[in-house]
Amino acid sequence: MKKRSWYALCLWAGAFVSIQAQSDSHLNVIKLNLANPGGQEFVCVSPYTVQECEKQVEMLRPVLHRYNAETLGKWTWVLVRSEDWKRIAGQLHLEANSPAFSNLQMRQTFLEEALLVPNPRRQVELLDTWHIPFDQFLEFAITHELGHALCNESDERKAYRAGQQLRRGNLNPCGIRQGRTQTVAQWTPTQ
């Protein structure tokens, strides 16, 4: 069932698409047609409006550009409302207090809306788990997920180190070693 849910969340075609999830509820996505030199796509899971989606994607794009996300080539960035995040993470059997996860094989990263738009209740939950100042949270999450994506690395500690390298200005955080492929890599607390 886990695989079925994942594919249900990951398949889309066109601007508005109905997606069947494990719970038999439908998720609709908005796919923005934005010019991007890397061939990257931006998608928002409804109930986003097109305007809200565009606004949040415009907040996300400079952070992605700062860390050379374009070098990933074709990649899809999916924004999910905070009120839907825990339900979706639960359906996929992922940690709900992780505000981002990537599917390396499908070349997709999912980001919780709270990374872009203040949500005091959710921010307190995330702060209690991560202990990262919220003005640094988006950068931290993006660089960590890019650690997974750029290095094709499923190992959390290695993605964490790659994210650190990116934040320090090293735009080649992987060196020459490439990791193994894993279906889902999620950001989890390191000890």
Buried (B, 14 or more C-beta within 10 A) or exposed (E): EEEEBBEBBBEBEEEEBEBBBBEEEEBBBBBBEEEBEBEBBBBBBBEBEEEBBBBBBEEBBEBBEBBBBBEBEEBBBBBBBBEBBBBBBBBBEBBBBBBBBBBBEBBBBBBBBBBBBEBEEBBEBBEEBBEEEBEEBBBBBBBBBBBBBBBBBBBBEBBBBBBBBBBEEEEEBBEEEEBEEBEBBBBBEEE
